[in-house]
Amino acid sequence: MVGGGSGAFIGAVHRNAALMDGEISFTAGALSSTKEKSLTSGRDLGLPDGRNYASWEEMLEAESGLPPEERVDFVSVVTPNHFHFPVAHAFAEAGFNVVCDKPMVLDSAQASKLVETVERTGVVFCVTYNYTGYPMVKQARHMVQAGELGEIRKVIIEYSQGWLATRLEDSGNKQAGWRTDPDKSGIAGAVGDIGSHAENLVSTVTGLEIEAICADLTTFVPGRRLDDDANLLIHYEGGARGVMITSQISTGEENGLSLRVYGTQGGLQWRQEEPNHLIHTPIGEPEKILRRGNAYLCEEAQRATRLPSGHPEAFIEAFANVYLGFASAVRSRLDGQLRDDLPMHFPTVHDGARGVHFIEKTVESACGEKKWLDAGRPGDLNRR
């Protein structure tokens, strides 16, 4: 692991998720940007002295010098955004498989370079859009792909939080500090932080590609340097229409991610704060509530379930499913048996590149004078 030392929220989530199923062990780390904190964090988390590194550069050099069967099988990058590219690219270039937090990198130039490196080296690359790991998200994806909703007409995605309704970044809060700093977070605030999740969730469930965007970005908190609220109208290829709301100043909201998809034959509704239910509204029929843990769900949704029905599963388990899918792909690469039928879907470098392009086009739309901005992706990023 790079980043995610003592006291880091997302680093602990990654470790808990990765270790949950016994498929992965935490072997080495460079857990902070400072030598002292990195080494202290590693000792606190039980890393052996020989693999508790002061910097990611030191870890890359040392692990690269080990025989292939002894070096780490992959590196998980859980740093602030501005470190994603240099760390992920260096390890991928050296032949290491990589898990990277979102947004994958800061701009499309970095994304294109990373895509090229991953494709050339053949490493397995995962971006932790963790909401794709929920069983009922996998069920929704299956139902759309199976044509149960008919032709998709309308998508409404909302991700509302309230934690940045005040200038929390001035209080010493580390997460608020770097997420509102364009030098560390990138060109977008709420759009980059949670809008990237919203875009990926729509893409994962529906397979729709964005064609054009009409975006309104606002910075409500005085003195803040990045957007904290966004409202988008979206045209998708094929004619579907979308509405996206992402906000971090919606006072009282905690983690209000919700998705509604409407087609010619029915609709689906899913809420992250009640993740074990999926509402299906077939045209001309009563509303149906599908529940996690039941045999009537699709195979991938059942595989993503650890507990019997009625026993709630949630955030870390969904995160763990992303790691499970990635681990399966890494094992197949190590065995020399590249597979197209992996037991669990996970977001790839192409999903990460598409997310970066989405962020850029949203900011461009909001800053420009055109009502609608063409948001189609260049050919090298337009693969799934």
C-alpha positions as CSV (number, residue, x, y, z in Angstrom):
1,M,0.0,0.0,0.0
2,V,1.1,3.6,-0.7
3,G,-0.5,6.1,1.5
4,G,-3.3,5.2,4.0
5,G,-1.2,5.4,7.2
6,S,-2.4,5.7,10.8
7,G,-5.5,7.8,11.1
8,A,-6.3,7.8,7.4
9,F,-10.0,6.8,6.9
10,I,-9.8,5.4,3.3
11,G,-6.6,3.5,3.9
12,A,-8.2,1.5,6.7
13,V,-11.3,0.9,4.6
14,H,-9.1,-0.5,1.8
15,R,-7.2,-2.8,4.2
16,N,-10.3,-4.1,5.9
17,A,-11.9,-4.7,2.5
18,A,-8.9,-6.3,0.9
19,L,-8.2,-8.7,3.8
20,M,-11.9,-9.6,4.4
21,D,-12.0,-12.8,2.4
22,G,-8.5,-14.2,3.1
23,E,-7.4,-13.9,-0.6
24,I,-5.0,-11.0,0.1
25,S,-2.4,-10.3,2.7
26,F,-0.9,-6.9,3.7
27,T,2.8,-7.4,3.0
28,A,4.5,-4.1,2.5
29,G,3.9,-0.4,2.6
30,A,5.0,3.2,2.3
31,L,2.2,4.7,4.2
32,S,2.8,8.4,4.4
33,S,4.5,11.2,2.5
34,T,7.0,11.8,5.4
35,K,9.6,9.2,6.5
36,E,8.9,9.3,10.2
37,K,5.1,8.9,9.9
38,S,5.4,6.3,7.2
39,L,7.7,4.1,9.3
40,T,5.6,4.6,12.5
41,S,2.4,3.8,10.6
42,G,3.9,0.6,9.3
43,R,5.1,-0.5,12.7
44,D,1.7,0.2,14.2
45,L,0.0,-1.9,11.5
46,G,2.4,-4.8,11.9
47,L,4.5,-4.6,8.8
48,P,8.0,-6.3,9.1
49,D,10.9,-3.8,9.3
50,G,12.3,-5.1,6.0
51,R,9.1,-4.2,4.1
52,N,8.1,-1.1,6.0
53,Y,9.4,1.6,3.6
54,A,10.0,5.3,4.2
55,S,8.8,6.2,0.7
56,W,7.1,4.7,-2.3
57,E,10.2,5.2,-4.4
58,E,12.2,3.1,-1.9
59,M,9.4,0.4,-2.0
60,L,9.4,0.3,-5.8
61,E,13.2,-0.1,-5.9
62,A,13.3,-2.8,-3.2
63,E,10.4,-4.8,-4.4
64,S,11.6,-4.7,-8.0
65,G,14.9,-6.2,-6.8
66,L,13.2,-9.3,-5.3
67,P,12.6,-12.5,-7.2
68,P,9.1,-12.4,-8.8
69,E,7.8,-15.0,-6.5
70,E,8.8,-13.0,-3.4
71,R,7.8,-9.4,-4.4
72,V,4.3,-8.0,-3.8
73,D,1.7,-9.1,-6.3
74,F,0.1,-5.7,-6.4
75,V,0.2,-2.2,-5.0
76,S,-2.8,-0.3,-3.7
77,V,-2.6,3.5,-4.1
78,V,-4.7,5.4,-1.5
79,T,-3.0,8.8,-1.5
80,P,-4.5,12.2,-2.2
81,N,-5.2,12.6,-6.0
82,H,-2.1,14.4,-7.1
83,F,0.0,11.4,-6.1
84,H,-2.1,8.9,-8.0
85,F,-0.4,9.2,-11.4
86,P,3.3,9.2,-10.5
87,V,2.9,6.2,-8.1
88,A,0.5,4.2,-10.2
89,H,2.4,4.8,-13.4
90,A,5.7,3.9,-11.9
91,F,4.6,0.6,-10.5
92,A,2.6,-0.3,-13.6
93,E,5.6,0.5,-15.7
94,A,7.7,-1.8,-13.5
95,G,5.2,-4.6,-14.1
96,F,3.3,-4.5,-10.8
97,N,-0.5,-4.8,-10.8
98,V,-2.2,-1.8,-9.3
99,V,-5.3,-0.8,-7.4
100,C,-5.9,3.0,-7.5
101,D,-8.4,5.2,-5.7
102,K,-10.6,7.5,-7.7
103,P,-10.4,9.8,-9.6
104,M,-7.7,7.8,-11.2
105,V,-5.4,10.8,-12.2
106,L,-5.6,14.6,-12.6
107,D,-6.1,14.9,-16.4
108,S,-6.7,13.1,-19.7
109,A,-3.0,13.4,-20.7
110,Q,-2.1,11.4,-17.6
111,A,-5.0,9.0,-18.2
112,S,-3.9,8.3,-21.8
113,K,-0.3,7.6,-20.7
114,L,-1.5,5.2,-17.9
115,V,-3.9,3.4,-20.3
116,E,-1.0,2.9,-22.8
117,T,1.3,1.6,-20.0
118,V,-1.3,-0.8,-18.7
119,E,-2.0,-2.2,-22.1
120,R,1.6,-2.5,-23.0
121,T,2.7,-4.2,-19.8
122,G,-0.4,-6.3,-19.4
123,V,-0.7,-5.5,-15.7
124,V,-4.1,-5.7,-14.0
125,F,-5.4,-2.3,-13.0
126,C,-8.4,-1.5,-10.9
127,V,-10.0,1.8,-9.9
128,T,-11.9,1.6,-6.7
129,Y,-15.3,2.9,-7.7
130,N,-16.5,0.9,-4.7
131,Y,-20.2,1.3,-5.1
132,T,-20.1,-1.1,-8.1
133,G,-19.4,-3.8,-5.5
134,Y,-22.9,-3.9,-4.0
135,P,-24.8,-7.0,-4.8
136,M,-27.9,-5.1,-5.8
137,V,-25.9,-2.8,-8.1
138,K,-24.7,-6.0,-9.8
139,Q,-28.4,-7.1,-10.0
140,A,-29.4,-3.8,-11.5
141,R,-26.7,-4.1,-14.1
142,H,-27.7,-7.6,-15.0
143,M,-31.4,-6.6,-15.4
144,V,-30.5,-3.7,-17.7
145,Q,-28.2,-5.9,-19.8
146,A,-30.9,-8.6,-20.0
147,G,-33.3,-6.1,-21.4
148,E,-35.7,-6.3,-18.5
149,L,-36.2,-2.5,-18.6
150,G,-36.4,-2.3,-22.4
151,E,-34.7,0.7,-24.1
152,I,-33.3,3.1,-21.5
153,R,-34.9,6.6,-21.8
154,K,-34.1,8.4,-18.5
155,V,-31.4,8.2,-15.8
156,I,-31.4,10.3,-12.6
157,I,-28.3,10.1,-10.4
158,E,-27.9,12.0,-7.1
159,Y,-25.0,12.1,-4.7
160,S,-25.6,14.6,-1.9
161,Q,-23.4,15.2,1.2
162,G,-23.4,18.0,3.7
163,W,-20.0,17.7,5.3
164,L,-18.5,20.7,3.5
165,A,-21.4,23.1,4.2
166,T,-19.0,25.2,6.1
167,R,-15.3,26.0,5.6
168,L,-14.2,22.8,7.3
169,E,-10.9,23.0,5.5
170,D,-9.9,25.9,7.8
171,S,-10.4,23.8,10.9
172,G,-7.4,21.5,10.3
173,N,-9.5,18.7,8.9
174,K,-7.0,16.8,6.6
175,Q,-9.6,15.3,4.3
176,A,-11.4,18.7,3.8
177,G,-8.0,20.4,3.3
178,W,-6.7,18.4,0.4
179,R,-10.0,17.8,-1.2
180,T,-10.7,21.5,-1.6
181,D,-7.1,22.3,-2.7
182,P,-6.8,22.3,-6.6
183,D,-3.1,21.5,-6.3
184,K,-3.9,18.2,-4.6
185,S,-7.5,17.4,-5.7
186,G,-7.4,18.6,-9.4
187,I,-9.6,21.0,-11.3
188,A,-12.9,19.9,-9.6
189,G,-14.2,19.7,-6.1
190,A,-17.5,17.9,-5.6
191,V,-17.6,16.8,-9.2
192,G,-14.2,15.1,-8.9
193,D,-14.7,13.7,-5.5
194,I,-18.3,12.3,-5.7
195,G,-19.4,13.2,-9.2
196,S,-16.9,10.6,-10.5
197,H,-18.6,8.0,-8.4
198,A,-22.0,9.0,-9.8
199,E,-20.8,8.9,-13.4
200,N,-19.3,5.5,-12.9
201,L,-22.4,4.1,-11.3
202,V,-24.5,5.1,-14.2
203,S,-22.0,3.7,-16.7
204,T,-21.7,0.4,-14.8
205,V,-25.4,-0.2,-14.5
206,T,-26.6,1.1,-17.9
207,G,-23.6,0.9,-20.2
208,L,-24.6,4.4,-21.5
209,E,-21.9,6.6,-22.9
210,I,-22.2,10.4,-22.4
211,E,-22.6,12.4,-25.6
212,A,-23.1,15.9,-24.4
213,I,-23.2,17.8,-21.1
214,C,-24.8,21.0,-19.9
215,A,-23.3,21.7,-16.5
216,D,-23.7,24.3,-13.7
217,L,-21.0,24.3,-11.1
218,T,-21.2,26.5,-8.0
219,T,-18.9,27.3,-5.1
220,F,-21.3,28.3,-2.3
221,V,-18.8,28.5,0.6
222,P,-17.0,31.9,0.4
223,G,-13.2,31.5,-0.1
224,R,-13.4,27.9,-1.3
225,R,-11.3,27.4,-4.4
226,L,-13.3,24.4,-6.0
227,D,-16.9,23.7,-6.7
228,D,-19.0,22.3,-3.9
229,D,-22.2,21.8,-5.8
230,A,-23.0,20.6,-9.3
231,N,-26.1,20.2,-11.5
232,L,-25.9,18.5,-14.9
233,L,-28.2,17.8,-17.8
234,I,-26.8,14.9,-19.8
235,H,-27.4,13.5,-23.3
236,Y,-26.4,9.9,-23.7
237,E,-25.5,8.2,-27.0
238,G,-28.6,6.5,-28.4
239,G,-31.0,9.2,-27.2
240,A,-31.4,8.6,-23.4
241,R,-31.4,11.7,-21.2
242,G,-29.9,12.1,-17.7
243,V,-29.9,14.4,-14.7
244,M,-27.0,14.4,-12.3
245,I,-26.8,16.2,-8.9
246,T,-23.7,16.1,-6.9
247,S,-23.3,18.3,-3.8
248,Q,-21.2,18.5,-0.6
249,I,-23.1,21.5,0.9
250,S,-26.5,19.8,1.2
251,T,-26.9,20.4,4.9
252,G,-28.0,17.3,6.8
253,E,-27.2,14.8,4.1
254,E,-24.7,12.1,4.9
255,N,-24.0,9.9,1.9
256,G,-27.1,10.3,-0.3
257,L,-26.1,8.3,-3.4
258,S,-29.2,7.2,-5.3
259,L,-29.8,5.9,-8.9
260,R,-33.1,5.8,-10.9
261,V,-33.2,4.2,-14.3
262,Y,-36.3,4.2,-16.5
263,G,-36.8,2.3,-19.7
264,T,-39.6,1.4,-22.1
265,Q,-40.5,-1.7,-20.1
266,G,-39.8,-0.7,-16.5
267,G,-37.7,1.2,-14.0
268,L,-35.2,0.5,-11.2
269,Q,-34.4,2.5,-8.1
270,W,-31.4,2.0,-5.7
271,R,-30.2,4.0,-2.7
272,Q,-26.7,3.5,-1.2
273,E,-28.0,4.2,2.3
274,E,-30.4,1.3,2.0
275,P,-28.2,-0.8,-0.3
276,N,-29.8,-4.3,0.3
277,H,-33.0,-3.4,-1.6
278,L,-33.6,-2.8,-5.3
279,I,-37.0,-1.5,-6.4
280,H,-38.2,-2.8,-9.8
281,T,-41.3,-1.1,-11.4
282,P,-42.3,-3.2,-14.5
283,I,-44.6,-1.4,-16.8
284,G,-48.3,-2.2,-15.9
285,E,-47.4,-4.3,-12.9
286,P,-47.1,-3.7,-9.1
287,E,-43.8,-2.5,-7.7
288,K,-41.4,-5.2,-6.8
289,I,-38.7,-5.0,-4.0
290,L,-35.8,-7.3,-4.7
291,R,-33.6,-8.1,-1.6
292,R,-30.0,-9.1,-1.3
293,G,-29.2,-12.7,-0.4
294,N,-32.0,-14.4,-2.3
295,A,-31.8,-17.2,-4.9
296,Y,-33.9,-15.3,-7.4
297,L,-31.0,-12.8,-8.0
298,C,-28.5,-13.1,-10.8
299,E,-25.4,-15.2,-10.3
300,E,-23.0,-12.3,-9.9
301,A,-25.2,-10.7,-7.2
302,Q,-25.3,-14.0,-5.4
303,R,-21.6,-14.4,-5.5
304,A,-21.2,-10.8,-4.1
305,T,-23.3,-11.8,-1.1
306,R,-21.6,-13.2,2.1
307,L,-24.6,-13.4,4.5
308,P,-28.0,-14.9,4.4
309,S,-31.0,-12.6,3.5
310,G,-32.0,-10.4,6.3
311,H,-28.5,-9.9,7.6
312,P,-27.4,-6.5,6.3
313,E,-24.3,-6.1,4.2
314,A,-22.9,-2.7,3.2
315,F,-20.0,-0.4,2.5
316,I,-16.9,-2.4,3.4
317,E,-18.3,-5.6,1.9
318,A,-19.0,-3.8,-1.4
319,F,-15.4,-2.5,-1.3
320,A,-14.2,-6.1,-0.7
321,N,-16.1,-7.3,-3.8
322,V,-14.1,-4.9,-5.9
323,Y,-10.9,-6.4,-4.4
324,L,-12.2,-9.9,-4.9
325,G,-12.7,-9.3,-8.6
326,F,-9.3,-7.7,-8.9
327,A,-7.6,-10.5,-7.0
328,S,-9.1,-13.1,-9.3
329,A,-7.7,-11.3,-12.3
330,V,-4.3,-11.0,-10.7
331,R,-4.3,-14.7,-9.9
332,S,-5.2,-15.6,-13.5
333,R,-2.3,-13.4,-14.7
334,L,0.1,-15.0,-12.3
335,D,-1.0,-18.4,-13.5
336,G,-0.6,-17.3,-17.1
337,Q,-4.3,-17.9,-17.8
338,L,-5.9,-14.6,-18.8
339,R,-9.7,-15.0,-18.6
340,D,-12.7,-13.2,-20.0
341,D,-15.1,-14.9,-17.5
342,L,-13.9,-13.5,-14.2
343,P,-16.3,-14.2,-11.4
344,M,-16.6,-10.6,-10.4
345,H,-16.7,-7.4,-12.4
346,F,-14.4,-4.6,-11.3
347,P,-13.7,-1.1,-12.7
348,T,-10.6,-0.9,-14.9
349,V,-8.1,1.7,-16.2
350,H,-10.6,2.5,-19.0
351,D,-13.3,3.3,-16.5
352,G,-10.8,5.5,-14.7
353,A,-9.9,7.3,-17.9
354,R,-13.5,7.8,-18.8
355,G,-14.1,9.3,-15.3
356,V,-11.3,11.8,-15.8
357,H,-12.6,12.8,-19.2
358,F,-16.1,13.3,-17.6
359,I,-14.6,15.6,-14.9
360,E,-12.8,17.7,-17.5
361,K,-15.8,18.1,-19.8
362,T,-18.1,19.0,-16.9
363,V,-15.7,21.8,-15.8
364,E,-15.3,22.9,-19.4
365,S,-19.1,23.0,-19.8
366,A,-19.6,25.0,-16.7
367,C,-17.0,27.6,-17.6
368,G,-17.9,28.0,-21.2
369,E,-20.7,29.9,-22.9
370,K,-22.1,27.0,-25.0
371,K,-25.4,25.6,-23.7
372,W,-24.3,22.0,-24.7
373,L,-20.8,20.7,-24.8
374,D,-19.8,17.7,-26.9
375,A,-18.5,15.2,-24.3
376,G,-17.6,12.3,-26.5
377,R,-14.3,10.6,-25.7
378,P,-11.3,10.4,-27.9
379,G,-10.7,7.0,-29.4
380,D,-7.9,5.8,-27.1
381,L,-10.1,6.3,-24.1
382,N,-13.3,5.0,-25.6
383,R,-12.9,1.4,-24.7
384,R,-14.5,-0.7,-22.0
